Amino acid sequence: EVAGLFKKQSPPMLTDETNNIILNGAEKHRIWENYITDLFRDDRPEIDMETMSEGPEIIKLEVMHALEL
């Protein structure tokens, strides 16, 4: 205790954006739904695959040679 190695754990609490503790079940559901939506939101721009095909074409002989190695 003196060295600060023992720390009393507090029970986990769900809080909203303004750090208010959420006790209502429907409100907890809303908070989790918003959290998951934000977590998996994909704001990256679409990649145009036509522009990604730059460079020389790969020929069949190159593929066969790579598979033999």
PDB file of N, CA, C and O in Angstrom:
ATOM      1  N   GLU A   1       0.816  -1.191   0.000  1.00  0.00           N
ATOM      2  CA  GLU A   1       0.000   0.000   0.000  1.00  0.00           C
ATOM      3  C   GLU A   1       0.860   1.256   0.000  1.00  0.00           C
ATOM      4  O   GLU A   1       0.543   2.225  -0.690  1.00  0.00           O
ATOM      5  N   VAL A   2       1.927   1.246   0.754  1.00  0.00           N
ATOM      6  CA  VAL A   2       2.776   2.431   0.853  1.00  0.00           C
ATOM      7  C   VAL A   2       3.453   2.717  -0.490  1.00  0.00           C
ATOM      8  O   VAL A   2       3.612   3.877  -0.872  1.00  0.00           O
ATOM      9  N   ALA A   3       3.847   1.668  -1.198  1.00  0.00           N
ATOM     10  CA  ALA A   3       4.546   1.847  -2.469  1.00  0.00           C
ATOM     11  C   ALA A   3       3.590   2.192  -3.606  1.00  0.00           C
ATOM     12  O   ALA A   3       4.034   2.522  -4.706  1.00  0.00           O
ATOM     13  N   GLY A   4       2.300   2.121  -3.356  1.00  0.00           N
ATOM     14  CA  GLY A   4       1.324   2.435  -4.395  1.00  0.00           C
ATOM     15  C   GLY A   4       1.093   1.297  -5.359  1.00  0.00           C
ATOM     16  O   GLY A   4       0.595   1.513  -6.464  1.00  0.00           O
ATOM     17  N   LEU A   5       1.449   0.074  -4.958  1.00  0.00           N
ATOM     18  CA  LEU A   5       1.276  -1.074  -5.844  1.00  0.00           C
ATOM     19  C   LEU A   5      -0.151  -1.609  -5.808  1.00  0.00           C
ATOM     20  O   LEU A   5      -0.606  -2.231  -6.768  1.00  0.00           O
ATOM     21  N   PHE A   6      -0.853  -1.371  -4.714  1.00  0.00           N
ATOM     22  CA  PHE A   6      -2.221  -1.855  -4.594  1.00  0.00           C
ATOM     23  C   PHE A   6      -3.159  -0.696  -4.888  1.00  0.00           C
ATOM     24  O   PHE A   6      -3.108   0.343  -4.229  1.00  0.00           O
ATOM     25  N   LYS A   7      -4.007  -0.884  -5.872  1.00  0.00           N
ATOM     26  CA  LYS A   7      -4.941   0.169  -6.238  1.00  0.00           C
ATOM     27  C   LYS A   7      -6.346  -0.406  -6.200  1.00  0.00           C
ATOM     28  O   LYS A   7      -6.636  -1.396  -6.872  1.00  0.00           O
ATOM     29  N   LYS A   8      -7.201   0.202  -5.432  1.00  0.00           N
ATOM     30  CA  LYS A   8      -8.577  -0.263  -5.330  1.00  0.00           C
ATOM     31  C   LYS A   8      -9.279   0.008  -6.655  1.00  0.00           C
ATOM     32  O   LYS A   8      -9.283   1.132  -7.157  1.00  0.00           O
ATOM     33  N   GLN A   9      -9.873  -1.048  -7.210  1.00  0.00           N
ATOM     34  CA  GLN A   9     -10.553  -0.899  -8.483  1.00  0.00           C
ATOM     35  C   GLN A   9     -11.976  -0.427  -8.252  1.00  0.00           C
ATOM     36  O   GLN A   9     -12.687  -0.933  -7.383  1.00  0.00           O
ATOM     37  N   SER A  10     -12.371   0.544  -9.041  1.00  0.00           N
ATOM     38  CA  SER A  10     -13.746   1.018  -8.962  1.00  0.00           C
ATOM     39  C   SER A  10     -14.584   0.235  -9.966  1.00  0.00           C
ATOM     40  O   SER A  10     -14.065  -0.214 -10.988  1.00  0.00           O
ATOM     41  N   PRO A  11     -15.869   0.068  -9.685  1.00  0.00           N
ATOM     42  CA  PRO A  11     -16.714  -0.679 -10.621  1.00  0.00           C
ATOM     43  C   PRO A  11     -16.821   0.071 -11.949  1.00  0.00           C
ATOM     44  O   PRO A  11     -16.849   1.301 -11.968  1.00  0.00           O
ATOM     45  N   PRO A  12     -16.882  -0.670 -13.057  1.00  0.00           N
ATOM     46  CA  PRO A  12     -16.974   0.003 -14.357  1.00  0.00           C
ATOM     47  C   PRO A  12     -18.306   0.745 -14.480  1.00  0.00           C
ATOM     48  O   PRO A  12     -19.362   0.214 -14.135  1.00  0.00           O
ATOM     49  N   MET A  13     -18.237   1.965 -14.972  1.00  0.00           N
ATOM     50  CA  MET A  13     -19.438   2.771 -15.154  1.00  0.00           C
ATOM     51  C   MET A  13     -19.474   3.283 -16.583  1.00  0.00           C
ATOM     52  O   MET A  13     -18.451   3.679 -17.142  1.00  0.00           O
ATOM     53  N   LEU A  14     -20.660   3.271 -17.165  1.00  0.00           N
ATOM     54  CA  LEU A  14     -20.848   3.796 -18.506  1.00  0.00           C
ATOM     55  C   LEU A  14     -21.197   5.273 -18.396  1.00  0.00           C
ATOM     56  O   LEU A  14     -22.094   5.660 -17.646  1.00  0.00           O
ATOM     57  N   THR A  15     -20.473   6.091 -19.155  1.00  0.00           N
ATOM     58  CA  THR A  15     -20.723   7.529 -19.121  1.00  0.00           C
ATOM     59  C   THR A  15     -21.019   8.033 -20.528  1.00  0.00           C
ATOM     60  O   THR A  15     -20.616   7.422 -21.518  1.00  0.00           O
ATOM     61  N   ASP A  16     -21.728   9.152 -20.601  1.00  0.00           N
ATOM     62  CA  ASP A  16     -22.025   9.749 -21.900  1.00  0.00           C
ATOM     63  C   ASP A  16     -20.910  10.711 -22.304  1.00  0.00           C
ATOM     64  O   ASP A  16     -19.850  10.743 -21.679  1.00  0.00           O
ATOM     65  N   GLU A  17     -21.160  11.492 -23.351  1.00  0.00           N
ATOM     66  CA  GLU A  17     -20.140  12.394 -23.890  1.00  0.00           C
ATOM     67  C   GLU A  17     -19.709  13.459 -22.889  1.00  0.00           C
ATOM     68  O   GLU A  17     -18.589  13.965 -22.965  1.00  0.00           O
ATOM     69  N   THR A  18     -20.594  13.806 -21.946  1.00  0.00           N
ATOM     70  CA  THR A  18     -20.276  14.842 -20.958  1.00  0.00           C
ATOM     71  C   THR A  18     -19.895  14.238 -19.615  1.00  0.00           C
ATOM     72  O   THR A  18     -19.919  14.929 -18.596  1.00  0.00           O
ATOM     73  N   ASN A  19     -19.539  12.945 -19.603  1.00  0.00           N
ATOM     74  CA  ASN A  19     -19.098  12.201 -18.415  1.00  0.00           C
ATOM     75  C   ASN A  19     -20.166  12.052 -17.338  1.00  0.00           C
ATOM     76  O   ASN A  19     -19.842  11.900 -16.160  1.00  0.00           O
ATOM     77  N   ASN A  20     -21.443  12.094 -17.733  1.00  0.00           N
ATOM     78  CA  ASN A  20     -22.522  11.787 -16.800  1.00  0.00           C
ATOM     79  C   ASN A  20     -22.700  10.275 -16.752  1.00  0.00           C
ATOM     80  O   ASN A  20     -22.678   9.617 -17.792  1.00  0.00           O
ATOM     81  N   ILE A  21     -22.874   9.720 -15.561  1.00  0.00           N
ATOM     82  CA  ILE A  21     -23.043   8.275 -15.403  1.00  0.00           C
ATOM     83  C   ILE A  21     -24.417   7.872 -15.927  1.00  0.00           C
ATOM     84  O   ILE A  21     -25.423   8.503 -15.603  1.00  0.00           O
ATOM     85  N   ILE A  22     -24.453   6.817 -16.739  1.00  0.00           N
ATOM     86  CA  ILE A  22     -25.690   6.337 -17.348  1.00  0.00           C
ATOM     87  C   ILE A  22     -26.189   5.134 -16.560  1.00  0.00           C
ATOM     88  O   ILE A  22     -25.468   4.151 -16.389  1.00  0.00           O
ATOM     89  N   LEU A  23     -27.422   5.215 -16.083  1.00  0.00           N
ATOM     90  CA  LEU A  23     -28.028   4.123 -15.333  1.00  0.00           C
ATOM     91  C   LEU A  23     -29.218   3.526 -16.069  1.00  0.00           C
ATOM     92  O   LEU A  23     -29.554   2.363 -15.847  1.00  0.00           O
ATOM     93  N   ASN A  24     -29.855   4.288 -16.929  1.00  0.00           N
ATOM     94  CA  ASN A  24     -31.039   3.855 -17.661  1.00  0.00           C
ATOM     95  C   ASN A  24     -30.642   2.858 -18.753  1.00  0.00           C
ATOM     96  O   ASN A  24     -29.688   3.092 -19.495  1.00  0.00           O
ATOM     97  N   GLY A  25     -31.374   1.749 -18.850  1.00  0.00           N
ATOM     98  CA  GLY A  25     -31.058   0.715 -19.831  1.00  0.00           C
ATOM     99  C   GLY A  25     -31.173   1.199 -21.255  1.00  0.00           C
ATOM    100  O   GLY A  25     -30.321   0.879 -22.084  1.00  0.00           O
ATOM    101  N   ALA A  26     -32.215   1.970 -21.564  1.00  0.00           N
ATOM    102  CA  ALA A  26     -32.391   2.484 -22.925  1.00  0.00           C
ATOM    103  C   ALA A  26     -31.277   3.468 -23.273  1.00  0.00           C
ATOM    104  O   ALA A  26     -30.795   3.490 -24.406  1.00  0.00           O
ATOM    105  N   GLU A  27     -30.878   4.266 -22.317  1.00  0.00           N
ATOM    106  CA  GLU A  27     -29.800   5.228 -22.542  1.00  0.00           C
ATOM    107  C   GLU A  27     -28.467   4.500 -22.743  1.00  0.00           C
ATOM    108  O   GLU A  27     -27.654   4.917 -23.569  1.00  0.00           O
ATOM    109  N   LYS A  28     -28.238   3.416 -21.993  1.00  0.00           N
ATOM    110  CA  LYS A  28     -27.029   2.605 -22.176  1.00  0.00           C
ATOM    111  C   LYS A  28     -26.987   2.034 -23.590  1.00  0.00           C
ATOM    112  O   LYS A  28     -25.945   2.032 -24.245  1.00  0.00           O
ATOM    113  N   HIS A  29     -28.135   1.555 -24.043  1.00  0.00           N
ATOM    114  CA  HIS A  29     -28.224   0.993 -25.390  1.00  0.00           C
ATOM    115  C   HIS A  29     -27.868   2.062 -26.433  1.00  0.00           C
ATOM    116  O   HIS A  29     -27.137   1.784 -27.384  1.00  0.00           O
ATOM    117  N   ARG A  30     -28.382   3.273 -26.253  1.00  0.00           N
ATOM    118  CA  ARG A  30     -28.099   4.367 -27.182  1.00  0.00           C
ATOM    119  C   ARG A  30     -26.611   4.717 -27.181  1.00  0.00           C
ATOM    120  O   ARG A  30     -26.019   4.940 -28.237  1.00  0.00           O
ATOM    121  N   ILE A  31     -26.014   4.762 -25.994  1.00  0.00           N
ATOM    122  CA  ILE A  31     -24.589   5.092 -25.885  1.00  0.00           C
ATOM    123  C   ILE A  31     -23.746   4.039 -26.601  1.00  0.00           C
ATOM    124  O   ILE A  31     -22.834   4.382 -27.354  1.00  0.00           O
ATOM    125  N   TRP A  32     -24.046   2.750 -26.371  1.00  0.00           N
ATOM    126  CA  TRP A  32     -23.286   1.677 -27.019  1.00  0.00           C
ATOM    127  C   TRP A  32     -23.494   1.689 -28.529  1.00  0.00           C
ATOM    128  O   TRP A  32     -22.551   1.451 -29.283  1.00  0.00           O
ATOM    129  N   GLU A  33     -24.707   1.962 -28.974  1.00  0.00           N
ATOM    130  CA  GLU A  33     -24.986   2.006 -30.403  1.00  0.00           C
ATOM    131  C   GLU A  33     -24.188   3.132 -31.066  1.00  0.00           C
ATOM    132  O   GLU A  33     -23.617   2.941 -32.140  1.00  0.00           O
ATOM    133  N   ASN A  34     -24.149   4.299 -30.429  1.00  0.00           N
ATOM    134  CA  ASN A  34     -23.358   5.413 -30.961  1.00  0.00           C
ATOM    135  C   ASN A  34     -21.868   5.081 -30.960  1.00  0.00           C
ATOM    136  O   ASN A  34     -21.153   5.427 -31.901  1.00  0.00           O
ATOM    137  N   TYR A  35     -21.401   4.413 -29.913  1.00  0.00           N
ATOM    138  CA  TYR A  35     -19.986   4.045 -29.817  1.00  0.00           C
ATOM    139  C   TYR A  35     -19.592   3.102 -30.953  1.00  0.00           C
ATOM    140  O   TYR A  35     -18.570   3.308 -31.608  1.00  0.00           O
ATOM    141  N   ILE A  36     -20.399   2.075 -31.184  1.00  0.00           N
ATOM    142  CA  ILE A  36     -20.097   1.102 -32.240  1.00  0.00           C
ATOM    143  C   ILE A  36     -20.178   1.761 -33.612  1.00  0.00           C
ATOM    144  O   ILE A  36     -19.346   1.488 -34.477  1.00  0.00           O
ATOM    145  N   THR A  37     -21.166   2.622 -33.820  1.00  0.00           N
ATOM    146  CA  THR A  37     -21.293   3.326 -35.095  1.00  0.00           C
ATOM    147  C   THR A  37     -20.065   4.181 -35.358  1.00  0.00           C
ATOM    148  O   THR A  37     -19.533   4.176 -36.468  1.00  0.00           O
ATOM    149  N   ASP A  38     -19.611   4.914 -34.354  1.00  0.00           N
ATOM    150  CA  ASP A  38     -18.415   5.743 -34.511  1.00  0.00           C
ATOM    151  C   ASP A  38     -17.164   4.896 -34.703  1.00  0.00           C
ATOM    152  O   ASP A  38     -16.267   5.271 -35.459  1.00  0.00           O
ATOM    153  N   LEU A  39     -17.100   3.760 -34.024  1.00  0.00           N
ATOM    154  CA  LEU A  39     -15.935   2.889 -34.104  1.00  0.00           C
ATOM    155  C   LEU A  39     -15.742   2.333 -35.510  1.00  0.00           C
ATOM    156  O   LEU A  39     -14.617   2.257 -36.005  1.00  0.00           O
ATOM    157  N   PHE A  40     -16.838   1.946 -36.148  1.00  0.00           N
ATOM    158  CA  PHE A  40     -16.739   1.305 -37.457  1.00  0.00           C
ATOM    159  C   PHE A  40     -17.071   2.239 -38.615  1.00  0.00           C
ATOM    160  O   PHE A  40     -17.230   1.776 -39.745  1.00  0.00           O
ATOM    161  N   ARG A  41     -17.177   3.534 -38.363  1.00  0.00           N
ATOM    162  CA  ARG A  41     -17.442   4.490 -39.436  1.00  0.00           C
ATOM    163  C   ARG A  41     -16.222   4.534 -40.346  1.00  0.00           C
ATOM    164  O   ARG A  41     -15.083   4.590 -39.883  1.00  0.00           O
ATOM    165  N   ASP A  42     -16.481   4.507 -41.634  1.00  0.00           N
ATOM    166  CA  ASP A  42     -15.397   4.528 -42.613  1.00  0.00           C
ATOM    167  C   ASP A  42     -15.493   5.822 -43.405  1.00  0.00           C
ATOM    168  O   ASP A  42     -16.298   5.936 -44.329  1.00  0.00           O
ATOM    169  N   ASP A  43     -14.675   6.787 -43.040  1.00  0.00           N
ATOM    170  CA  ASP A  43     -14.698   8.090 -43.689  1.00  0.00           C
ATOM    171  C   ASP A  43     -13.648   8.209 -44.791  1.00  0.00           C
ATOM    172  O   ASP A  43     -13.415   9.296 -45.318  1.00  0.00           O
ATOM    173  N   ARG A  44     -13.023   7.101 -45.131  1.00  0.00           N
ATOM    174  CA  ARG A  44     -11.990   7.156 -46.162  1.00  0.00           C
ATOM    175  C   ARG A  44     -12.630   7.353 -47.538  1.00  0.00           C
ATOM    176  O   ARG A  44     -13.731   6.860 -47.780  1.00  0.00           O
ATOM    177  N   PRO A  45     -11.958   8.061 -48.431  1.00  0.00           N
ATOM    178  CA  PRO A  45     -12.514   8.248 -49.776  1.00  0.00           C
ATOM    179  C   PRO A  45     -12.449   6.939 -50.564  1.00  0.00           C
ATOM    180  O   PRO A  45     -11.617   6.071 -50.300  1.00  0.00           O
ATOM    181  N   GLU A  46     -13.348   6.826 -51.532  1.00  0.00           N
ATOM    182  CA  GLU A  46     -13.362   5.650 -52.398  1.00  0.00           C
ATOM    183  C   GLU A  46     -12.099   5.631 -53.255  1.00  0.00           C
ATOM    184  O   GLU A  46     -11.639   6.677 -53.713  1.00  0.00           O
ATOM    185  N   ILE A  47     -11.545   4.452 -53.467  1.00  0.00           N
ATOM    186  CA  ILE A  47     -10.362   4.296 -54.307  1.00  0.00           C
ATOM    187  C   ILE A  47     -10.825   3.871 -55.692  1.00  0.00           C
ATOM    188  O   ILE A  47     -11.517   2.865 -55.848  1.00  0.00           O
ATOM    189  N   ASP A  48     -10.439   4.643 -56.683  1.00  0.00           N
ATOM    190  CA  ASP A  48     -10.788   4.322 -58.058  1.00  0.00           C
ATOM    191  C   ASP A  48      -9.811   3.260 -58.554  1.00  0.00           C
ATOM    192  O   ASP A  48      -8.621   3.531 -58.714  1.00  0.00           O
ATOM    193  N   MET A  49     -10.310   2.068 -58.791  1.00  0.00           N
ATOM    194  CA  MET A  49      -9.445   0.957 -59.174  1.00  0.00           C
ATOM    195  C   MET A  49      -8.833   1.149 -60.561  1.00  0.00           C
ATOM    196  O   MET A  49      -7.808   0.543 -60.870  1.00  0.00           O
ATOM    197  N   GLU A  50      -9.448   1.983 -61.395  1.00  0.00           N
ATOM    198  CA  GLU A  50      -8.884   2.236 -62.716  1.00  0.00           C
ATOM    199  C   GLU A  50      -7.541   2.951 -62.604  1.00  0.00           C
ATOM    200  O   GLU A  50      -6.636   2.694 -63.398  1.00  0.00           O
ATOM    201  N   THR A  51      -7.403   3.841 -61.630  1.00  0.00           N
ATOM    202  CA  THR A  51      -6.142   4.557 -61.477  1.00  0.00           C
ATOM    203  C   THR A  51      -5.089   3.690 -60.811  1.00  0.00           C
ATOM    204  O   THR A  51      -3.901   4.005 -60.878  1.00  0.00           O
ATOM    205  N   MET A  52      -5.498   2.607 -60.172  1.00  0.00           N
ATOM    206  CA  MET A  52      -4.556   1.728 -59.491  1.00  0.00           C
ATOM    207  C   MET A  52      -3.883   0.748 -60.454  1.00  0.00           C
ATOM    208  O   MET A  52      -2.961   0.038 -60.054  1.00  0.00           O
ATOM    209  N   SER A  53      -4.323   0.696 -61.708  1.00  0.00           N
ATOM    210  CA  SER A  53      -3.779  -0.281 -62.651  1.00  0.00           C
ATOM    211  C   SER A  53      -2.630   0.297 -63.471  1.00  0.00           C
ATOM    212  O   SER A  53      -2.433  -0.089 -64.624  1.00  0.00           O
ATOM    213  N   GLU A  54      -1.885   1.202 -62.895  1.00  0.00           N
ATOM    214  CA  GLU A  54      -0.755   1.789 -63.599  1.00  0.00           C
ATOM    215  C   GLU A  54       0.422   0.822 -63.585  1.00  0.00           C
ATOM    216  O   GLU A  54       0.553  -0.002 -62.679  1.00  0.00           O
ATOM    217  N   GLY A  55       1.262   0.930 -64.581  1.00  0.00           N
ATOM    218  CA  GLY A  55       2.440   0.088 -64.645  1.00  0.00           C
ATOM    219  C   GLY A  55       2.302  -0.976 -65.714  1.00  0.00           C
ATOM    220  O   GLY A  55       1.237  -1.135 -66.309  1.00  0.00           O
ATOM    221  N   PRO A  56       3.383  -1.705 -65.958  1.00  0.00           N
ATOM    222  CA  PRO A  56       3.343  -2.726 -67.006  1.00  0.00           C
ATOM    223  C   PRO A  56       2.474  -3.912 -66.598  1.00  0.00           C
ATOM    224  O   PRO A  56       2.324  -4.218 -65.415  1.00  0.00           O
ATOM    225  N   GLU A  57       1.907  -4.571 -67.605  1.00  0.00           N
ATOM    226  CA  GLU A  57       1.085  -5.746 -67.339  1.00  0.00           C
ATOM    227  C   GLU A  57       1.968  -6.917 -66.916  1.00  0.00           C
ATOM    228  O   GLU A  57       3.127  -7.018 -67.318  1.00  0.00           O
ATOM    229  N   ILE A  58       1.400  -7.792 -66.102  1.00  0.00           N
ATOM    230  CA  ILE A  58       2.105  -9.002 -65.687  1.00  0.00           C
ATOM    231  C   ILE A  58       1.788 -10.078 -66.713  1.00  0.00           C
ATOM    232  O   ILE A  58       0.624 -10.364 -66.991  1.00  0.00           O
ATOM    233  N   ILE A  59       2.832 -10.668 -67.269  1.00  0.00           N
ATOM    234  CA  ILE A  59       2.601 -11.686 -68.290  1.00  0.00           C
ATOM    235  C   ILE A  59       2.595 -13.073 -67.651  1.00  0.00           C
ATOM    236  O   ILE A  59       3.103 -13.271 -66.548  1.00  0.00           O
ATOM    237  N   LYS A  60       2.006 -14.030 -68.374  1.00  0.00           N
ATOM    238  CA  LYS A  60       1.837 -15.390 -67.868  1.00  0.00           C
ATOM    239  C   LYS A  60       3.181 -16.029 -67.524  1.00  0.00           C
ATOM    240  O   LYS A  60       3.275 -16.766 -66.543  1.00  0.00           O
ATOM    241  N   LEU A  61       4.206 -15.764 -68.300  1.00  0.00           N
ATOM    242  CA  LEU A  61       5.530 -16.331 -68.060  1.00  0.00           C
ATOM    243  C   LEU A  61       6.087 -15.874 -66.711  1.00  0.00           C
ATOM    244  O   LEU A  61       6.731 -16.654 -66.011  1.00  0.00           O
ATOM    245  N   GLU A  62       5.842 -14.614 -66.345  1.00  0.00           N
ATOM    246  CA  GLU A  62       6.310 -14.107 -65.052  1.00  0.00           C
ATOM    247  C   GLU A  62       5.623 -14.831 -63.898  1.00  0.00           C
ATOM    248  O   GLU A  62       6.255 -15.146 -62.890  1.00  0.00           O
ATOM    249  N   VAL A  63       4.332 -15.093 -64.050  1.00  0.00           N
ATOM    250  CA  VAL A  63       3.583 -15.800 -63.008  1.00  0.00           C
ATOM    251  C   VAL A  63       4.089 -17.227 -62.883  1.00  0.00           C
ATOM    252  O   VAL A  63       4.298 -17.712 -61.771  1.00  0.00           O
ATOM    253  N   MET A  64       4.288 -17.903 -63.998  1.00  0.00           N
ATOM    254  CA  MET A  64       4.769 -19.282 -63.975  1.00  0.00           C
ATOM    255  C   MET A  64       6.156 -19.353 -63.329  1.00  0.00           C
ATOM    256  O   MET A  64       6.435 -20.272 -62.559  1.00  0.00           O
ATOM    257  N   HIS A  65       7.009 -18.404 -63.634  1.00  0.00           N
ATOM    258  CA  HIS A  65       8.352 -18.376 -63.060  1.00  0.00           C
ATOM    259  C   HIS A  65       8.283 -18.151 -61.547  1.00  0.00           C
ATOM    260  O   HIS A  65       9.022 -18.785 -60.795  1.00  0.00           O
ATOM    261  N   ALA A  66       7.416 -17.267 -61.106  1.00  0.00           N
ATOM    262  CA  ALA A  66       7.281 -16.988 -59.673  1.00  0.00           C
ATOM    263  C   ALA A  66       6.749 -18.205 -58.927  1.00  0.00           C
ATOM    264  O   ALA A  66       7.146 -18.450 -57.788  1.00  0.00           O
ATOM    265  N   LEU A  67       5.859 -18.970 -59.551  1.00  0.00           N
ATOM    266  CA  LEU A  67       5.304 -20.159 -58.904  1.00  0.00           C
ATOM    267  C   LEU A  67       6.329 -21.282 -58.802  1.00  0.00           C
ATOM    268  O   LEU A  67       6.242 -22.109 -57.895  1.00  0.00           O
ATOM    269  N   GLU A  68       7.282 -21.326 -59.699  1.00  0.00           N
ATOM    270  CA  GLU A  68       8.307 -22.368 -59.672  1.00  0.00           C
ATOM    271  C   GLU A  68       9.307 -22.143 -58.549  1.00  0.00           C
ATOM    272  O   GLU A  68       9.923 -23.101 -58.081  1.00  0.00           O
ATOM    273  N   LEU A  69       9.483 -20.919 -58.108  1.00  0.00           N
ATOM    274  CA  LEU A  69      10.457 -20.621 -57.056  1.00  0.00           C
ATOM    275  C   LEU A  69       9.953 -21.108 -55.790  1.00  0.00           C
ATOM    276  O   LEU A  69      10.617 -20.962 -54.764  1.00  0.00           O
TER     277      LEU A  69
END
